């Protein structure tokens, strides 16, 4: 893709992004959970358990603000992730479902049929509050039947969490129930910022800065977002850890992770790529943490952005 996009294609990328960030109503009844059930004690650490069984999120609906560790247990047969979207004051998941979902779902259907003009008309119905939504991190892409752990700083407010990886039919997982509201209170927890074993620096100008090789082991990685920007999808950059069975799969990874391509970001993930978590979009100057259990082999740190390889938003490293 050239660095200068014509207006039509910019609109197409905008369309794909916005549809990716919405969902239809989850048919299941919301469990009534309180702050008393927010965390489990795991090795004397406060950990919020998040579980996906098929196309769902099991997580407490109320959390305290502050540093929060999420252990994401993906028990399903699909690759998933979750991202937190911080809603403007006064906006709840009901606004999200009733005002955002209908035009986005209709537009996505049109996009899959290559009816661009019809899709653009649907996006004209987007509510004005959408431009004020902020992104607050989350757990990066994770392979089926595995788990990952990420720590971010939660600010008070109302969040919507979702997964917008796409089904084979091109429709986001969010349409099938992977959408939930989380309320973060003004009451702060007592958790301290984690300490890291290794630091990763992420910048739209410099790319991803990390070591060329590392010894096998389990580590806590700090990811510092030196800057942040909106790409063609109107999303920022993040970090995803991927194990490659063969280095020849790097191009396949770059193609698959490009959510600006209506045909990409679908499950199943290409064979030979195993996603191991990471840190979803944070704002400039913020830091998130994730745990990495590394065995011998070839790995890549990569951002879920358009043309990640061309933009140097990836880092290959070897574990010995």
Helices and strands as residue ranges (DSSP letters): H 7-20, G 35-37, E 40-42, E 45-52, E 62-74, E 80-86, H 93-95, I 96-101, H 102-112, H 116-123, G 128-132, E 134-142, E 146-154, E 157-162, G 173-176, E 179-188, E 198-203, E 207-209, E 213-214, E 217-225, E 239-244, G 247-249, H 250-256, E 273-279, E 287-294, E 297-302, E 314-319
